[in-house]
Amino acid sequence: MVKNSRFADYSVRVSDEAFVVRGGQNRIEDIRRGIGTHPSGITGVSVESAEGVTIVELSRAIPHRQIGVTTVGEIRKIGGDVIRTSGRSLYHATLTGLTPEQISNLLTPTILNPIRGEK
């Protein structure tokens, strides 16, 4: 368990029902470019995810016109996970343990970012 004011509490497991939102077209090459290692040491891609939070609320921190949406449960079914990590928003997380192809398959087709019409 990592407890540090700079990072999220990684001991808190995100529920399978939680939505996972990632901005962009989420093509395989987009995912491949987006893979990195978070300062906490977790390697994967940045996403927004939190238990009980709507897709609209998760989308607020995403500047992209399009978003991909899945659930933590769908990610775990194929061997990945979503770990809460620090970032620009309260809901930042890292999707880890999957290939770019698997991630792209889960997050496509994309939809219009629902907050685009609110600005």
BAFI-3210 file (N, C-alpha, C; in Angstrom, 3 decimals, decimal comma, padded with zeros to 6 digits):
// residues 119
n [1|2|3|4|5|6|7|8|9|10|11|12|13|14|15|16|17|18|19|20|21|22|23|24|25|26|27|28|29|30|31|32|33|34|35|36|37|38|39|40|41|42|43|44|45|46|47|48|49|50|51|52|53|54|55|56|57|58|59|60|61|62|63|64|65|66|67|68|69|70|71|72|73|74|75|76|77|78|79|80|81|82|83|84|85|86|87|88|89|90|91|92|93|94|95|96|97|98|99|100|101|102|103|104|105|106|107|108|109|110|111|112|113|114|115|116|117|118|119]
n.u [000,842|000,610|001,025|000,922|000,875|001,041|000,114|-002,577|-004,474|-003,537|-004,521|-007,214|-009,720|-011,175|-014,546|-016,060|-018,233|-017,740|-017,408|-015,075|-013,313|-011,751|-010,099|-010,057|-009,537|-008,838|-007,530|-005,405|-002,752|-002,892|-003,267|-000,907|000,990|000,225|000,916|002,611|004,737|003,478|004,306|004,051|004,874|003,256|002,491|000,826|-002,116|-003,512|-006,639|-010,001|-011,731|-013,961|-015,728|-019,244|-019,451|-020,627|-020,554|-020,587|-019,562|-017,003|-015,971|-015,456|-012,808|-011,543|-010,138|-010,600|-012,572|-013,821|-014,641|-013,793|-015,549|-015,852|-016,179|-014,756|-015,036|-015,229|-012,643|-011,187|-012,126|-010,644|-008,111|-006,851|-006,504|-007,699|-006,253|-006,392|-004,740|-002,687|-003,368|-004,488|-007,111|-009,608|-010,480|-008,604|-006,951|-005,060|-005,058|-004,064|-002,072|-003,001|-002,806|-002,159|-003,942|-006,012|-006,956|-007,808|-009,867|-011,719|-012,376|-013,431|-016,199|-015,844|-017,525|-019,196|-017,792|-019,608|-019,542|-018,895|-020,998|-021,692|-020,012]
n.v [-001,169|002,174|005,180|008,449|011,891|012,972|011,098|008,880|006,663|003,549|001,237|001,204|-000,376|-000,076|-000,401|-003,017|-002,034|000,609|003,299|003,759|006,199|007,486|009,965|010,966|009,293|006,715|004,769|002,000|002,899|005,365|004,606|003,169|005,254|006,631|005,118|004,956|005,367|006,035|008,383|006,926|004,436|002,710|001,289|002,147|003,488|006,762|007,364|008,270|007,482|006,421|005,155|005,231|007,589|009,570|009,217|011,710|013,421|012,287|012,943|015,656|016,524|015,960|017,043|016,299|015,875|013,455|010,479|007,346|004,686|002,346|-000,263|-000,907|-003,582|-004,862|-004,471|-005,916|-008,481|-009,326|-009,417|-007,033|-004,009|-001,221|001,391|003,780|006,820|009,731|012,843|015,283|015,560|014,782|012,250|010,772|007,920|004,913|002,732|-000,516|-003,414|-004,469|-004,995|-002,558|-003,141|-004,575|-002,606|-000,613|-002,028|-002,186|000,491|001,548|001,610|005,207|007,922|011,141|013,607|014,328|016,776|018,730|020,256|021,846|023,966]
n.w [000,000|-000,907|000,628|000,307|000,185|-002,342|-004,112|-005,083|-002,920|-003,303|-002,303|-002,353|-003,941|-007,100|-007,976|-009,994|-011,429|-011,970|-014,276|-016,984|-018,616|-021,475|-023,289|-026,781|-029,998|-029,568|-031,098|-031,977|-032,404|-031,096|-028,450|-028,034|-028,204|-025,943|-023,723|-020,681|-017,771|-014,699|-012,087|-009,731|-010,379|-011,785|-014,872|-017,821|-019,422|-019,176|-017,662|-016,749|-013,854|-011,359|-008,598|-008,690|-010,186|-012,850|-016,476|-017,713|-015,702|-015,377|-017,825|-017,791|-017,301|-019,627|-022,580|-025,217|-028,220|-028,656|-026,793|-025,288|-023,749|-021,136|-018,678|-015,432|-014,779|-017,320|-018,220|-016,317|-016,845|-019,015|-018,075|-017,277|-015,255|-013,297|-011,725|-009,208|-009,577|-009,128|-010,791|-013,210|-012,469|-009,950|-010,454|-011,797|-013,133|-013,815|-016,484|-016,696|-017,633|-020,071|-023,650|-026,290|-028,375|-027,090|-025,326|-027,129|-028,417|-026,321|-025,923|-028,217|-030,512|-030,351|-028,621|-028,832|-026,765|-023,948|-022,585|-024,346|-025,427|-023,290|-022,933]
ca.u [000,000|001,358|000,322|001,742|-000,071|001,137|-000,490|-003,805|-004,317|-003,666|-005,157|-008,643|-010,072|-012,288|-015,529|-016,246|-019,304|-017,290|-017,095|-013,718|-013,422|-010,468|-010,296|-009,429|-010,126|-008,484|-007,007|-004,268|-001,556|-003,102|-003,028|000,531|001,669|-000,186|001,403|003,737|004,818|003,066|005,317|003,866|005,458|002,269|002,590|-000,430|-002,617|-004,344|-008,084|-010,785|-012,587|-014,234|-016,974|-020,420|-019,342|-021,220|-019,718|-020,510|-018,635|-015,660|-015,560|-015,159|-011,362|-011,019|-010,265|-010,856|-013,939|-014,356|-014,220|-014,114|-016,129|-016,052|-016,254|-013,635|-015,321|-014,860|-011,174|-010,717|-012,495|-009,602|-006,807|-006,300|-007,016|-007,723|-005,692|-006,470|-003,441|-002,816|-003,394|-005,088|-008,461|-009,844|-010,871|-007,554|-006,556|-004,232|-005,490|-002,824|-002,141|-003,560|-002,097|-002,849|-005,059|-007,104|-007,494|-008,531|-011,117|-012,654|-012,720|-013,993|-016,216|-015,919|-018,737|-018,932|-017,628|-020,872|-019,388|-018,629|-022,142|-021,898|-019,052]
ca.v [000,000|003,420|006,326|009,633|012,942|013,283|010,045|008,270|005,493|002,428|000,089|001,301|-001,071|000,508|-001,463|-003,464|-001,262|001,971|003,636|004,156|007,102|007,958|010,896|010,713|008,278|005,422|003,802|001,257|003,752|006,380|003,934|002,865|006,523|007,093|004,273|005,512|004,959|007,068|008,554|005,902|003,193|001,929|001,515|001,990|004,715|007,601|007,324|008,835|006,429|006,440|004,493|006,070|008,846|009,432|009,438|013,163|013,992|011,796|013,586|017,085|016,794|015,489|018,099|015,734|015,887|012,095|009,678|005,930|004,348|000,946|-000,381|-001,597|-005,013|-005,333|-004,471|-007,035|-009,755|-009,763|-009,455|-005,731|-003,401|000,234|001,786|005,224|007,481|011,189|013,439|016,613|015,579|013,911|010,923|010,184|006,537|004,313|001,427|-001,274|-004,858|-004,881|-004,534|-001,468|-003,699|-004,878|-001,336|-000,002|-002,780|-001,841|001,909|001,951|002,941|006,327|008,762|012,561|013,996|014,973|018,132|019,673|021,143|022,665|025,080]
ca.w [000,000|-000,978|001,218|000,110|-000,164|-003,766|-004,919|-004,592|-002,056|-004,233|-001,653|-002,585|-005,182|-007,840|-008,218|-011,380|-012,062|-012,258|-015,663|-017,345|-019,758|-022,008|-024,388|-028,070|-030,874|-028,972|-032,061|-031,434|-032,391|-030,061|-027,164|-027,965|-027,889|-024,621|-022,631|-019,944|-016,374|-013,750|-011,027|-008,697|-010,860|-012,527|-016,314|-018,550|-020,029|-018,317|-017,827|-015,652|-013,324|-009,924|-008,242|-008,515|-010,921|-014,186|-017,656|-017,930|-014,722|-015,706|-019,076|-017,587|-017,344|-020,910|-023,591|-026,545|-028,755|-028,561|-025,650|-025,257|-022,459|-020,774|-017,223|-014,797|-014,888|-018,661|-018,261|-015,484|-017,492|-019,957|-017,426|-016,913|-014,033|-013,235|-010,437|-008,959|-009,532|-009,147|-012,115|-013,286|-011,896|-008,791|-010,917|-012,625|-012,857|-014,855|-016,987|-016,794|-017,817|-021,362|-024,846|-026,985|-029,150|-026,162|-024,832|-028,237|-028,607|-025,253|-025,923|-029,505|-031,102|-029,428|-028,673|-028,637|-025,365|-023,585|-022,051|-025,447|-025,588|-022,107|-022,873]
c.u [000,892|000,498|001,257|000,783|-000,034|000,398|-001,758|-003,478|-004,600|-004,295|-006,661|-008,961|-011,285|-013,257|-015,643|-017,279|-018,867|-017,003|-015,620|-013,849|-012,016|-010,748|-009,556|-010,132|-009,841|-008,156|-005,789|-003,030|-001,671|-002,787|-001,532|001,334|001,387|000,322|002,632|003,726|004,511|004,155|005,211|004,475|004,513|002,347|001,253|-000,810|-003,519|-005,809|-008,706|-011,721|-012,752|-015,607|-018,099|-020,401|-019,838|-020,195|-019,542|-019,492|-017,197|-015,099|-015,128|-013,675|-010,734|-011,232|-010,649|-012,331|-014,615|-013,841|-014,566|-014,571|-016,230|-016,248|-015,012|-013,825|-014,939|-013,341|-010,629|-011,032|-011,408|-008,193|-006,172|-006,836|-006,987|-007,319|-005,808|-005,056|-003,661|-002,779|-004,038|-006,461|-008,530|-010,081|-009,810|-007,223|-005,661|-004,791|-004,214|-003,095|-002,717|-002,688|-002,837|-004,059|-006,260|-007,765|-008,325|-009,869|-012,159|-013,179|-013,180|-015,225|-016,333|-017,255|-018,293|-018,813|-018,857|-020,715|-019,125|-019,763|-022,377|-021,042|-019,499]
c.v [001,238|004,509|007,504|010,713|013,304|012,279|009,509|007,100|004,262|001,201|000,100|000,705|-000,391|-000,629|-001,794|-002,624|000,137|002,145|003,994|004,973|007,539|008,830|010,478|009,626|006,865|004,339|003,126|002,137|004,869|005,804|003,674|004,119|006,983|006,270|004,908|004,986|006,169|007,214|007,526|004,560|002,315|002,300|001,231|003,289|005,446|007,461|008,100|007,736|006,595|005,823|005,508|007,396|008,623|009,658|010,935|013,774|013,547|012,509|015,035|017,417|016,445|016,544|017,594|015,814|014,525|011,419|008,214|005,586|002,835|000,911|-001,093|-003,109|-005,595|-005,411|-005,665|-008,390|-010,262|-009,595|-008,141|-005,247|-001,886|000,612|003,302|005,777|008,986|011,683|014,797|016,691|014,655|012,469|010,232|008,776|006,069|002,937|000,653|-002,744|-005,364|-004,355|-003,339|-001,960|-003,980|-003,590|-000,656|-000,704|-002,438|-000,412|002,435|001,103|004,020|007,044|010,216|012,845|014,797|016,389|019,157|020,680|022,080|023,918|026,269]
c.w [000,000|-000,357|001,142|-000,356|-001,642|-004,641|-004,275|-003,669|-002,920|-003,610|-001,860|-003,948|-005,815|-008,174|-009,702|-012,129|-012,469|-013,743|-015,797|-018,627|-020,160|-023,220|-025,648|-028,855|-030,400|-029,994|-031,441|-031,355|-031,356|-028,676|-026,988|-027,588|-026,461|-023,456|-021,989|-018,517|-015,497|-012,691|-009,897|-009,091|-011,657|-014,001|-016,972|-019,220|-019,048|-018,686|-016,673|-015,171|-011,825|-009,689|-008,048|-009,265|-012,351|-015,295|-017,898|-016,974|-015,010|-016,935|-018,897|-017,702|-018,689|-021,991|-024,984|-026,920|-028,601|-027,293|-025,901|-023,853|-022,310|-019,262|-016,699|-014,926|-016,237|-018,805|-017,482|-016,105|-018,418|-019,393|-017,046|-015,586|-014,181|-011,817|-010,304|-008,818|-009,577|-010,587|-012,066|-012,655|-010,679|-009,199|-011,763|-012,161|-014,001|-015,197|-017,285|-017,101|-019,119|-022,494|-025,455|-027,789|-028,248|-025,665|-025,920|-028,468|-027,553|-025,369|-027,273|-029,777|-030,025|-029,586|-028,509|-027,149|-024,933|-023,019|-023,140|-025,604|-024,419|-022,095|-023,688]
res [m|v|k|n|s|r|f|a|d|y|s|v|r|v|s|d|e|a|f|v|v|r|g|g|q|n|r|i|e|d|i|r|r|g|i|g|t|h|p|s|g|i|t|g|v|s|v|e|s|a|e|g|v|t|i|v|e|l|s|r|a|i|p|h|r|q|i|g|v|t|t|v|g|e|i|r|k|i|g|g|d|v|i|r|t|s|g|r|s|l|y|h|a|t|l|t|g|l|t|p|e|q|i|s|n|l|l|t|p|t|i|l|n|p|i|r|g|e|k]
***
